[in-house]
Amino acid sequence: MGKKSRRRDKKGVKVLKTMEERRSDIDNIKEKLTSLGLSEEMDGVAIFYKRAEHFIETGESWSGKIKLEGCKRILDLILTGTKGKECLAGLLYDKTV
């Protein structure tokens, strides 16, 4: 039995999304939120809109959870600037919110 090769494969350079691709990802998430009746006047959704605009302008990745007071929901977000990976948003139920 031979020794395992210690050479590592070179990883490619990450290709980042363009501003138009980031904007279309965020627009899809905004459409889904408005179809569920969550408007920008709510505090948690307003925070999401600010984060989304920052993401569109800079392309800086962000993930986190935003509490939606009064709805008993938490907005779970993953905003990624890497091409080939999509931005995700999910509503989680939490009775303490």
C-alpha positions as CSV (number, residue, x, y, z in Angstrom):
1,M,0.0,0.0,0.0
2,G,1.3,3.4,-1.0
3,K,1.2,6.6,1.0
4,K,-1.7,8.9,0.5
5,S,-0.8,11.9,-1.7
6,R,-0.5,15.0,0.4
7,R,-1.0,17.3,-2.6
8,R,-4.1,19.4,-2.2
9,D,-6.4,20.4,-5.0
10,K,-6.3,24.2,-5.6
11,K,-9.5,25.8,-4.9
12,G,-10.9,28.2,-7.4
13,V,-11.6,31.8,-6.9
14,K,-15.0,32.7,-5.6
15,V,-17.1,34.4,-8.2
16,L,-19.3,37.1,-6.8
17,K,-22.8,38.0,-7.9
18,T,-23.4,41.2,-9.8
19,M,-25.6,44.0,-8.3
20,E,-28.4,43.0,-10.6
21,E,-28.3,39.4,-9.4
22,R,-28.3,40.5,-5.8
23,R,-31.2,42.9,-6.5
24,S,-33.3,40.1,-8.1
25,D,-32.7,37.8,-5.2
26,I,-33.8,40.4,-2.7
27,D,-36.8,41.3,-4.9
28,N,-38.0,37.7,-4.8
29,I,-37.8,37.6,-1.0
30,K,-39.6,41.0,-0.7
31,E,-42.4,39.7,-3.0
32,K,-42.9,36.6,-0.8
33,L,-43.0,38.7,2.4
34,T,-45.6,41.0,1.0
35,S,-47.7,38.1,-0.3
36,L,-47.7,36.8,3.3
37,G,-49.0,40.2,4.5
38,L,-45.7,41.4,6.1
39,S,-45.3,45.1,5.3
40,E,-42.3,47.5,5.7
41,E,-44.1,49.3,8.5
42,M,-43.4,46.4,10.9
43,D,-40.2,46.8,12.9
44,G,-38.6,43.5,12.0
45,V,-39.4,43.8,8.3
46,A,-38.0,47.3,8.3
47,I,-34.7,46.0,9.7
48,F,-34.7,43.4,6.9
49,Y,-35.2,46.1,4.2
50,K,-32.1,48.0,5.6
51,R,-30.0,44.9,5.6
52,A,-31.2,44.0,2.1
53,E,-30.2,47.5,0.8
54,H,-26.8,47.2,2.4
55,F,-26.4,43.8,0.8
56,I,-27.4,45.0,-2.6
57,E,-24.9,48.0,-2.5
58,T,-21.9,46.2,-1.0
59,G,-22.4,42.5,-1.8
60,E,-21.3,41.7,1.8
61,S,-22.8,38.4,3.0
62,W,-24.9,38.3,6.1
63,S,-27.0,35.7,8.0
64,G,-29.1,36.0,11.1
65,K,-32.5,36.0,12.7
66,I,-34.8,39.0,13.0
67,K,-37.8,38.8,15.4
68,L,-41.1,39.9,14.0
69,E,-42.9,41.3,17.1
70,G,-46.6,40.5,17.4
71,C,-46.6,37.8,14.6
72,K,-45.0,35.1,16.8
73,R,-42.4,34.6,14.0
74,I,-38.7,34.9,13.4
75,L,-37.3,35.8,10.0
76,D,-34.3,33.6,9.4
77,L,-32.1,35.0,6.6
78,I,-29.0,33.9,4.7
79,L,-27.8,36.6,2.2
80,T,-24.8,35.3,0.2
81,G,-22.9,37.2,-2.4
82,T,-21.3,34.0,-4.0
83,K,-22.6,33.2,-7.4
84,G,-24.3,29.8,-7.6
85,K,-25.7,30.0,-4.1
86,E,-29.1,31.6,-3.6
87,C,-30.2,33.9,-0.8
88,L,-32.7,32.2,1.6
89,A,-35.4,33.5,3.9
90,G,-37.6,31.5,6.2
91,L,-40.3,32.2,8.7
92,L,-39.9,30.3,12.0
93,Y,-42.7,30.0,14.6
94,D,-41.8,31.1,18.1
95,K,-44.6,31.5,20.7
96,T,-42.4,33.7,22.9
97,V,-42.0,36.5,20.4
